[in-house]
């Protein structure tokens, strides 16, 4: 599960912040089309999400410090249409080597919360610096539009904090399409310092340290089988 709370409450509680959702864009194309013919809605949601991140973080951060969690259904139709969307959006913003992950390669397609799986995986990337490779493929298919995409079947391992923003993409094949921009905890810290000031942030950091100690103690206890 994911707990989404107001930034002021997070400061007050000393919550350990793993990321922040800046925007979610949804577009319904209207009637439901078949899988081979998705509508324009996902082009709109992806472009709006990237533009919103550019407005907040700047173009260079998005070009060099972002990655994508693709809808990644891995069907012959979807790999062509979704990769075309991502490649065209990358072209618009001058992105040349956009890492693309697809957590469905590991967990399949949940009945509803595919984007929830994407979010949990992306928070892990922010924390550990690992963008999971798509290991269910030997190579990228020839019909995938990947000129500006970095689709790897091996993990991309970087220092933690290397990525500022992830775009979670849900592709509705002509129905509801949605894309969310999620910021890293490092970005959130900078925002909190600007909004509340260094003194308030220092007090928050002390409260957060207590939270982290409690979480570590619980994790250690649970890992040893003490579930009281």
N, C-alpha and C positions, 0 to 999 in steps of 0.2 A: 504494500500500500504506500501511497504518497500523501504526506500532509502538506497542504498548501495554506500558508497563513500570511497575514499582512506583515510588512517589514517592521512596523513599529512593535508589533507583538513579538516578533522574532527577537528583536533587540531586548525587549523587556524580559523575555523568558530565558535569554541566553541560548537560544536554539542553535544547533549546529547546521548551518545552511549548506545544502549540497548543490544548489542552483536556483535560478529564478526564471519564471516564464514572463517574457516581456509582451508577447502578442500571440494570439491564435487567430488565423484567418480561415474562414469557412466559405465555400461557394457551392451552391447547388445548380447544376446545369439544367435541372428540370426533369424531363422524362428519363427513365432508366435505359441506357443504351447497352449493347452487348459488350463483352470484355474487349474484343478487338478494336472498338471504336470509342475510346474515352473522349469526353467533351473537353472544352477549354478551361473548365473550372480549376484544374490543378495547376495549369500555367499561371493562373491569376493568384492562387493562394501561395505558391512558391515564390513568385516574384514579389508579392507584398511582404512576405516574411523576410526575405533577404533585404529588401529596401528598408524595412523597419529597423533591422539590425545595423545596416549602414548608417542610418540616421542617428543611432545611439552610440555605436562603437567606432564608426568611421569605415571608409572603404577598405583601407589597407588591412585592418583587423579581419574583416570578412573574407578578403581575398586570401589571406595567409594563415588565419587561425580559426577557421570554421570547418565543419564537416557535416555530412548528411546521414540521417538514418532513413533509408529508403523504405517505401512500402514493400518492395522486394518480394512479390508473390512468386517470382521465378518461373512463371508461365512463359511460353514463347511470345505471346502477345504482349504481356506486361513488361518484359525485359526490354522490348523495343520502345514501347510508348513512354514508359517512365524514364528510361535513360535519355530519350529525346528531350523530355521536359527539363531534366537536370542539366543536360548539355547546353540547351538553348539559354537557360537562366544563367549558367556559368558564363556563356558568351556575352550576355548583356552586361554583366558586372565585371568582366575582365578576369574571371577566375580561371586559372590554367591547370591546376592539379588538385581537384576537389576530392578529398577522401569520401568514399561512400561505403557505409556499413549497411547490413540488412539482418537484423536479429532474427527474423523469421527463418533464416537458414538453420538456426539452432532449435527453435521452439515451435515451428509451424505457424499456423494461423489460428490464434485464439478466437473464440466465438465473438467476443466484442473488443477486448482491450489490447488490440495489436499496438496501438500507440503507447499504451502503458508499458508494454515490454520494451518499446523503443526508448522511452524515457528512462526506465531503470538502467538499461544498458549504457545510455549516454551519461547518466550521473556517474556510473562506474568509470567511464572514459575520462571524465573530468578529474576523478579522484586518483586513478591509477596511471593514466597516460596511455592506455591501450585502446586502440580502435580495432575491434574484432574483425579479422579477415572473414571473407565469405568462403568457408572451407568445404562447402558442398559442391564446389565446381573445380574442375581441373584447370580451366582457362576461361577467359571471358569470350562469350559467343561472338561470332563475326558480325551479327546483326545488331549488336549493342552499340549505341551511340556514345562512345567513351573518349572522344578526342580530348575533352577537358576534364575528364573524371579519373580518379584514382581508385579503381576497383581491384582490390587485392585479395587473393585467396590465402594470404598469410597475415597474421596480426601486424598492425603498424604500431610499433612501440616507441613512445616518446617520453620525455620527462613530464611528470604530472604538472598540470597548469599550462601545457602547450597550446590548448584550444580554448578559445573564448566563447564560442557559440556553436550550438548544434541545431539543425533544422530537422524536425520530425515530420515526415511526410506520409499522409494517408490519402490514397488515390482511389476515388470512388467509381471509376469506370462510367462516368456520365451521371452518377448520382451525387451524393455529398462528397466534396473534396475538402481536405483540411491540412494546413501546415502550421506548425508552432515553432517559434524561436525560443530557445532555452539558453540562458547565459550560465557561464561557469561560476563557481563560488568565488574565484579570484576577482572576476568582474563585479560580482555583487558586493564584495568587501569594499572595493573602490567607490562604488555608488553609495554605500552606507556611510562611509567617511565623509563624502561630499555633502550628503543630506543632513547628517546629524552632528558632524564635527569630530575632531580627534579625541576629545575628552569623553564624549558619550560612547564612542566606539571602543575606547580603552576599557570602560566599565563593562560594556557588552562582552568584550573578549574575556574578562575575568569570569563573568557568569557562564560563558561558553566553555571555559576550561573545566568548570565543575560538571557541566553537562557531559563533556567528553569523558571525564573520569568515570562518571556513573555508567555511561554507555559501555565503556571498556570493561568495567567490573561485571556488568550484566552479561556481556558477550563471553568473558572468560568463564563465568559461572555456568552459563548455558552450554558452552563448549565441553565442559567437564561433566555434563549430565545432571547438574543440579537445577532442577526445574521447579523448585518450590516457589 
